[in-house]
Amino acid sequence: MKHGTLGIGTLLGIGAMAASTLAMAPVGHAVTPETATLSFDCGSYGSGTATLTATQDGTAATITLSTSAITSPFPVSANSVRSTLTLSKNGTGTTTFTGRSNPAIPAGGAISTGALNGTVAAGDSLEAKSLTVVVFGITVICTATSPQDPGPFVF
């Protein structure tokens, strides 16, 4: 019986230590804010407000962009739009996020880039400056006309 009691006590102690170690372990990487908005101008293709949503997994980051201000005049099939989002990086340089994972967009539907992928380092501060979209050989360049609100993404 003593072996059983000692074994249970030891297991409980190990379990408590494991639980406290997990409680002190760092949580997954986070980006703040997770969502931001900005105004943009796409020349003759229109202008308006866009919503950016960012996520992070280690050094990999993803940003999606959507807007109801700009709509597609024709149907666009999924994964057919090549998008490049250029962001200022830490106030001195730039970085790009790219992708071809747009959802299917019906004629008259709101524009969404889908996931744009890039690489980040801890502490990077990124703010959108321009978006280049190529669909059916047509290149559209949108330039940010306002800062991101509530502010840059910090990874």
Buried (B, 14 or more C-beta within 10 A) or exposed (E): EEEEEEEEEEEEEEEEEEEEEEEEEEEEBEBEBEBBBBBBBBEEBBBBBBBBBBBBEEEEBBBBBBBEBBBBEEEBEEEEBBBBBBBBBBEEEEBBBBBBBBBEBEEEBBBBBBBBEBEBEEEBBBBBBBBBBBBEEEEBBBBBEEBBEEEBBBB
